[in-house]
């Protein structure tokens, strides 16, 4: 009843909430790497969240934070193991000296305990990894 009154009065609805994704990242969430051209150095941020209302799915947001002597880019490989098995995905990100556009990938990980790793391909810098409980 309260929702009907709120809509009738023009009150905004509450924003959608993401499902919790308990996670532990022992090496942080940033990849430090060399770009794919001109020996550019740069950083790439990776953030994970549970896909709302979709059990077993994790959204990976890969955002290049910029490259020195850009523009440059990198292939980022995401590899994971969970109740859905072992899988991987390859994403390309591109940026100039300033941050670039984030790329979002929907990963079918499965519910329960899971591990995910992210690195550039071919490997040419640091990597990150997550241990998580996927709803």
BADO-307790 format. One record per residue: residue number from 1; x negated, y negated, z negated of N, C-alpha, C in turn. Coordinates in Angstrom, 3 decimals. Each point is the difference from the previous one (the first is absolute). Layout:
% BADO-307790
<pt NUM; <X; Y; Z>; <X; Y; Z>; <X; Y; Z>>
...
END
This chain:
% BADO-307790
<pt 1; <-0.812; 1.180; 0.000>; <0.812; -1.180; 0.000>; <-0.868; -1.261; 0.000>>
<pt 2; <-1.089; 0.024; -0.817>; <-0.888; -1.165; -0.078>; <-0.658; -0.274; 1.350>>
<pt 3; <-0.323; 1.049; 0.736>; <-0.636; -0.174; 1.314>; <0.963; -0.663; 0.986>>
<pt 4; <1.274; 0.357; -0.061>; <0.992; -0.595; 0.892>; <0.168; -1.479; -0.319>>
<pt 5; <0.045; -0.324; -1.295>; <0.124; -1.399; -0.415>; <-1.228; -0.789; 0.455>>
<pt 6; <-1.186; 0.594; -0.146>; <-1.235; -0.676; 0.405>; <-0.002; -0.283; 1.493>>
<pt 7; <0.436; 0.961; 0.811>; <0.043; -0.204; 1.446>; <1.045; -1.041; 0.380>>
<pt 8; <1.153; 0.045; -0.661>; <1.065; -0.944; 0.309>; <-0.393; -1.435; -0.353>>
<pt 9; <-0.784; -0.161; -1.067>; <-0.421; -1.337; -0.426>; <-1.243; -0.483; 0.732>>
<pt 10; <-0.597; 0.845; 0.808>; <-1.193; -0.399; 0.742>; <-1.292; 0.111; -0.797>>
<pt 11; <0.030; 0.673; -1.140>; <-1.225; 0.177; -0.780>; <-0.900; 0.980; 0.723>>
<pt 12; <-1.299; -0.244; -0.006>; <-0.895; 0.938; 0.679>; <-0.080; 1.331; -0.743>>
<pt 13; <-0.142; 1.043; 0.764>; <-0.155; 1.336; -0.597>; <-1.412; 0.154; -0.524>>
<pt 14; <-0.160; 0.901; -0.960>; <-1.329; 0.258; -0.552>; <-0.880; 0.611; 1.076>>
<pt 15; <-1.290; -0.379; 0.066>; <-0.883; 0.579; 1.021>; <-0.208; 1.489; -0.231>>
<pt 16; <-0.240; 0.710; 1.088>; <-0.260; 1.437; -0.095>; <-1.308; 0.235; -0.748>>
<pt 17; <-0.021; 1.018; -0.811>; <-1.181; 0.336; -0.781>; <-0.683; 1.223; 0.613>>
<pt 18; <-1.313; -0.021; 0.012>; <-0.756; 1.145; 0.499>; <-0.005; 1.093; -1.054>>
<pt 19; <-0.066; 1.225; 0.438>; <-0.122; 1.109; -0.931>; <-1.391; -0.031; -0.619>>
<pt 20; <-0.125; 0.369; -1.271>; <-1.334; -0.002; -0.615>; <-0.892; 1.067; 0.628>>
<pt 21; <-1.275; -0.324; 0.133>; <-0.980; 0.941; 0.536>; <-1.199; 0.001; -0.949>>
<pt 22; <0.057; 0.819; -1.057>; <-1.154; 0.052; -0.910>; <-1.239; 0.421; 0.776>>
<pt 23; <-1.069; -0.810; -0.113>; <-1.208; 0.287; 0.769>; <-1.240; -0.440; -0.765>>
<pt 24; <-1.093; 0.670; 0.302>; <-1.297; -0.320; -0.590>; <-1.002; -0.095; 1.139>>
<pt 25; <-0.751; -1.093; 0.057>; <-0.979; -0.225; 1.063>; <-1.384; -0.171; -0.623>>
<pt 26; <-0.793; 1.059; -0.081>; <-1.301; -0.096; -0.678>; <-1.013; -0.907; 0.697>>
<pt 27; <0.143; -0.257; 1.311>; <-0.968; -0.817; 0.732>; <0.595; -1.312; 0.499>>
<pt 28; <1.162; -0.384; -0.471>; <0.642; -1.223; 0.462>; <0.809; 0.238; 1.258>>
<pt 29; <0.484; -1.096; 0.584>; <0.883; 0.103; 1.157>; <-0.543; -0.742; 1.221>>
<pt 30; <-1.284; -0.328; -0.008>; <-0.608; -0.749; 1.095>; <-1.092; 0.816; 0.672>>
<pt 31; <-0.009; -0.016; 1.335>; <-1.044; 0.660; 0.786>; <-0.938; -1.092; 0.520>>
<pt 32; <-1.286; 0.139; -0.265>; <-1.022; -0.920; 0.517>; <-0.660; 0.705; 1.177>>
<pt 33; <-0.039; -0.658; 1.165>; <-0.409; 0.720; 1.200>; <-0.669; -0.911; 1.020>>
<pt 34; <-0.554; 0.622; 1.021>; <-0.483; -0.698; 1.186>; <1.099; 0.094; 1.049>>
<pt 35; <0.218; -1.068; 0.744>; <1.020; 0.003; 1.041>; <-0.422; 0.852; 1.182>>
<pt 36; <0.922; 0.179; 0.951>; <-0.271; 0.849; 1.156>; <-0.786; -0.702; 1.094>>
<pt 37; <-0.348; -1.291; -0.185>; <-0.751; -0.722; 1.029>; <-0.850; -1.086; -0.653>>
<pt 38; <-1.111; -0.298; 0.602>; <-0.857; -1.105; -0.426>; <-0.535; 0.133; -1.427>>
<pt 39; <0.012; 1.156; -0.587>; <-0.473; 0.213; -1.366>; <0.675; -0.929; -0.992>>
<pt 40; <1.284; -0.266; 0.190>; <0.765; -0.815; -0.937>; <0.133; 0.755; -1.320>>
<pt 41; <-0.066; -0.715; -1.092>; <0.286; 0.606; -1.293>; <1.328; -0.541; -0.483>>
<pt 42; <0.774; 0.855; -0.641>; <1.309; -0.437; -0.444>; <0.564; 0.878; -1.092>>
<pt 43; <1.201; -0.352; -0.415>; <0.691; 0.752; -1.041>; <1.423; 0.299; 0.455>>
<pt 44; <0.493; 1.125; -0.474>; <1.356; 0.445; 0.321>; <0.658; 0.416; -1.309>>
<pt 45; <1.172; -0.560; -0.292>; <0.752; 0.357; -1.203>; <1.047; 1.046; 0.348>>
<pt 46; <0.165; 0.953; -0.884>; <1.014; 1.034; 0.182>; <0.852; 0.037; -1.269>>
<pt 47; <1.310; -0.095; 0.170>; <0.934; 0.059; -1.127>; <1.039; 1.072; 0.281>>
<pt 48; <0.386; 0.719; -1.034>; <0.989; 1.067; 0.138>; <1.225; -0.308; -0.839>>
<pt 49; <1.163; 0.375; 0.525>; <1.235; -0.092; -0.770>; <0.934; 1.117; 0.451>>
<pt 50; <0.906; 0.383; -0.882>; <0.985; 1.016; 0.343>; <1.042; -0.614; 0.917>>
<pt 51; <0.447; 0.754; 0.985>; <1.058; -0.469; 0.898>; <1.329; 0.128; -0.742>>
<pt 52; <0.680; -1.122; -0.172>; <1.237; -0.032; -0.783>; <1.067; 0.925; 0.596>>
<pt 53; <0.522; 0.874; -0.837>; <1.077; 0.889; 0.421>; <-0.426; 1.124; 0.916>>
<pt 54; <-1.318; 0.204; 0.174>; <-0.494; 1.056; 0.881>; <-0.994; 0.865; -0.756>>
<pt 55; <0.469; 0.992; -0.735>; <-0.907; 0.836; -0.795>; <-1.092; 0.622; 0.860>>
<pt 56; <-1.223; -0.010; -0.527>; <-1.119; 0.616; 0.689>; <-0.706; -0.894; 0.999>>
<pt 57; <0.492; -1.203; 0.230>; <-0.613; -0.922; 0.952>; <-0.773; -1.088; -0.738>>
<pt 58; <-1.178; -0.322; 0.515>; <-0.840; -1.063; -0.539>; <-0.267; -0.995; 1.127>>
<pt 59; <0.148; -1.287; -0.287>; <-0.328; -1.041; 0.963>; <-1.417; -0.482; -0.271>>
<pt 60; <-0.846; 0.056; 1.015>; <-1.379; -0.490; -0.102>; <-0.079; -1.313; 0.768>>
<pt 61; <-0.401; -1.069; -0.694>; <-0.159; -1.316; 0.616>; <-1.504; -0.246; 0.172>>
<pt 62; <-0.471; -0.048; 1.239>; <-1.424; -0.179; 0.306>; <-0.167; -1.406; 0.553>>
<pt 63; <-0.783; -0.828; -0.710>; <-0.142; -1.404; 0.386>; <-1.466; -0.380; 0.123>>
<pt 64; <-0.454; -0.386; 1.196>; <-1.373; -0.489; 0.127>; <-0.100; -1.376; -0.669>>
<pt 65; <-0.980; -0.167; -0.857>; <-0.149; -1.256; -0.738>; <-0.922; -0.985; 0.691>>
<pt 66; <-0.494; 0.355; 1.172>; <-0.866; -0.881; 0.779>; <-1.371; 0.596; 0.208>>
<pt 67; <-0.688; -0.473; 1.048>; <-1.329; 0.487; 0.353>; <-0.946; -1.180; 0.182>>
<pt 68; <-1.212; 0.157; -0.500>; <-1.020; -0.991; 0.313>; <-0.375; 0.186; 1.463>>
<pt 69; <-0.210; -1.071; 0.715>; <-0.320; 0.032; 1.428>; <1.093; 0.711; 0.796>>
<pt 70; <1.249; -0.121; -0.455>; <1.122; 0.638; 0.673>; <0.276; -0.651; 1.343>>
<pt 71; <0.939; 0.464; 0.769>; <0.980; 1.002; -0.378>; <-0.535; 1.425; 0.141>>
<pt 72; <0.496; 0.855; -0.841>; <-0.365; 1.420; 0.002>; <1.198; 0.817; -0.455>>
<pt 73; <-0.177; 1.289; 0.043>; <1.041; 0.900; -0.469>; <-0.590; 1.327; -0.424>>
<pt 74; <0.833; 0.840; -0.534>; <-0.412; 1.335; -0.423>; <1.149; 0.976; 0.142>>
<pt 75; <-0.357; 1.242; 0.275>; <0.945; 1.086; -0.168>; <-0.075; 0.388; -1.468>>
<pt 76; <1.143; 0.148; -0.643>; <0.061; 0.438; -1.389>; <0.704; 1.347; 0.000>>
<pt 77; <-0.661; 0.999; -0.565>; <0.605; 1.324; -0.091>; <0.532; 0.178; -1.417>>
<pt 78; <1.252; 0.437; -0.072>; <0.636; 0.333; -1.263>; <0.144; 1.513; -0.027>>
<pt 79; <-0.502; 0.621; -1.032>; <0.119; 1.437; -0.148>; <0.617; 0.308; -1.347>>
<pt 80; <0.939; 0.928; -0.043>; <0.656; 0.288; -1.266>; <0.347; 1.470; -0.111>>
<pt 81; <0.177; 0.414; -1.240>; <0.465; 1.340; -0.304>; <1.048; -0.141; -1.100>>
<pt 82; <1.127; 0.644; 0.224>; <1.109; -0.035; -0.951>; <0.854; 1.229; 0.213>>
<pt 83; <1.208; -0.019; -0.527>; <0.855; 1.182; 0.137>; <0.428; 0.238; 1.450>>
<pt 84; <-0.136; -1.000; 0.874>; <0.310; 0.171; 1.424>; <-1.192; 0.557; 0.774>>
<pt 85; <-1.118; 0.239; -0.685>; <-1.183; 0.544; 0.650>; <-1.070; -1.057; 0.190>>
<pt 86; <-1.015; 0.334; 0.780>; <-1.106; -0.916; 0.285>; <0.231; -0.633; 1.368>>
<pt 87; <-0.126; -1.333; 0.047>; <0.240; -0.708; 1.257>; <-0.916; -1.206; 0.101>>
<pt 88; <-0.010; -0.637; 1.170>; <-0.776; -1.230; 0.176>; <0.695; -0.891; 1.022>>
<pt 89; <-0.385; -1.270; -0.020>; <0.563; -0.983; 0.915>; <-1.107; -1.004; 0.319>>
<pt 90; <-0.060; -0.468; 1.234>; <-1.012; -0.965; 0.431>; <0.696; -1.302; 0.383>>
<pt 91; <-0.468; -1.111; -0.586>; <0.604; -1.323; 0.205>; <-1.098; -0.946; 0.446>>
<pt 92; <0.316; -0.927; 0.923>; <-0.977; -1.001; 0.420>; <0.417; -1.356; -0.547>>
<pt 93; <-0.952; -0.701; -0.633>; <0.253; -1.354; -0.503>; <-0.994; -0.952; 0.648>>
<pt 94; <0.422; -1.262; 0.173>; <-0.793; -0.994; 0.712>; <0.128; -1.328; -0.718>>
<pt 95; <-1.096; -0.749; -0.101>; <0.048; -1.327; -0.614>; <-1.155; -0.835; 0.500>>
<pt 96; <0.160; -1.300; -0.129>; <-1.086; -0.933; 0.248>; <-0.729; -0.243; -1.312>>
<pt 97; <-0.476; -1.212; -0.183>; <-0.671; -0.357; -1.242>; <1.014; -0.059; -1.139>>
<pt 98; <1.234; -0.380; 0.293>; <1.057; -0.053; -1.006>; <0.773; 1.316; -0.005>>
<pt 99; <0.816; 0.236; -1.033>; <0.749; 1.260; -0.068>; <0.877; 0.235; 1.228>>
<pt 100; <0.164; 1.262; 0.328>; <0.835; 0.387; 1.127>; <1.348; 0.508; -0.470>>
<pt 101; <0.760; 0.509; 0.925>; <1.339; 0.508; -0.275>; <-0.075; 1.381; -0.629>>
<pt 102; <0.766; 0.206; -1.052>; <0.049; 1.308; -0.659>; <0.758; 0.996; 0.865>>
<pt 103; <-0.442; 1.235; -0.047>; <0.660; 1.099; 0.701>; <0.580; 0.916; -1.073>>
<pt 104; <1.269; 0.369; 0.143>; <0.653; 0.885; -0.971>; <0.268; 1.345; 0.645>>
<pt 105; <-0.428; 1.044; -0.679>; <0.211; 1.369; 0.477>; <0.866; 0.750; -1.009>>
<pt 106; <0.969; 0.765; 0.492>; <0.852; 0.837; -0.846>; <-0.610; 1.398; -0.008>>
<pt 107; <-0.463; 0.432; -1.165>; <-0.678; 1.283; -0.124>; <0.900; 1.006; -0.714>>
<pt 108; <0.204; 1.153; 0.618>; <0.752; 1.083; -0.641>; <-1.004; 0.801; -0.823>>
<pt 109; <0.034; -0.214; -1.330>; <-0.944; 0.625; -0.919>; <0.643; 1.162; -0.726>>
<pt 110; <1.276; -0.113; -0.281>; <0.701; 0.995; -0.806>; <0.082; -0.490; -1.437>>
<pt 111; <0.891; 0.582; -0.773>; <0.181; -0.431; -1.380>; <-1.003; 0.685; -0.923>>
<pt 112; <-0.274; -0.653; -1.117>; <-0.910; 0.556; -1.001>; <-1.389; -0.594; 0.103>>
<pt 113; <-0.973; 0.728; -0.517>; <-1.382; -0.477; -0.020>; <-0.600; -0.007; 1.407>>
<pt 114; <-0.794; -1.037; 0.289>; <-0.609; -0.122; 1.325>; <-1.304; -0.789; -0.108>>
<pt 115; <-0.852; 0.166; 1.008>; <-1.246; -0.762; 0.118>; <-0.039; -0.584; 1.402>>
<pt 116; <-0.427; -1.272; 0.095>; <-0.142; -0.662; 1.290>; <-1.357; -0.680; 0.044>>
<pt 117; <-0.660; 0.077; 1.144>; <-1.283; -0.680; 0.210>; <0.118; -0.879; 1.234>>
<pt 118; <-0.727; -1.139; -0.009>; <-0.046; -0.899; 1.147>; <-1.451; -0.350; 0.281>>
<pt 119; <-0.376; 0.014; 1.275>; <-1.358; -0.330; 0.420>; <0.069; -0.482; 1.443>>
<pt 120; <-1.030; -0.680; 0.451>; <-0.060; -0.375; 1.407>; <-0.441; 1.211; 0.809>>
<pt 121; <0.344; -0.018; 1.287>; <-0.416; 1.097; 0.878>; <-0.669; -0.570; 1.220>>
<pt 122; <-1.206; 0.375; 0.283>; <-0.860; 0.889; -0.779>; <-0.413; -0.656; -1.315>>
<pt 123; <-0.336; 0.835; -0.990>; <-0.358; -0.544; -1.315>; <-1.200; -0.949; 0.104>>
<pt 124; <0.177; -1.222; -0.488>; <-1.085; -0.974; 0.052>; <0.107; -0.995; -1.141>>
<pt 125; <0.409; 0.466; -1.143>; <0.116; -0.860; -1.173>; <0.517; 0.806; -1.169>>
<pt 126; <0.625; -0.703; -0.929>; <0.545; 0.680; -1.171>; <1.350; 0.631; 0.332>>
<pt 127; <0.520; 0.779; -0.936>; <1.321; 0.602; 0.150>; <0.773; -0.244; -1.293>>
<pt 128; <1.285; 0.246; 0.038>; <0.832; -0.089; -1.194>; <0.813; 1.280; -0.114>>
<pt 129; <0.487; 0.246; -1.214>; <0.864; 1.168; -0.185>; <0.998; -0.273; -1.108>>
<pt 130; <1.128; 0.669; 0.088>; <1.084; -0.120; -0.972>; <0.400; 1.379; -0.463>>
<pt 131; <0.346; 0.076; -1.275>; <0.674; 1.163; -0.571>; <1.354; -0.532; -0.447>>
<pt 132; <1.077; 0.668; 0.396>; <1.316; -0.567; -0.257>; <1.051; 1.079; -0.247>>
<pt 133; <1.117; -0.451; -0.524>; <1.180; 0.848; -0.184>; <1.090; -0.611; 0.868>>
<pt 134; <0.338; 0.673; 1.075>; <0.954; -0.516; 0.986>; <1.417; 0.403; -0.402>>
<pt 135; <0.901; -0.979; -0.091>; <1.388; 0.339; -0.362>; <0.710; 0.768; 1.110>>
END
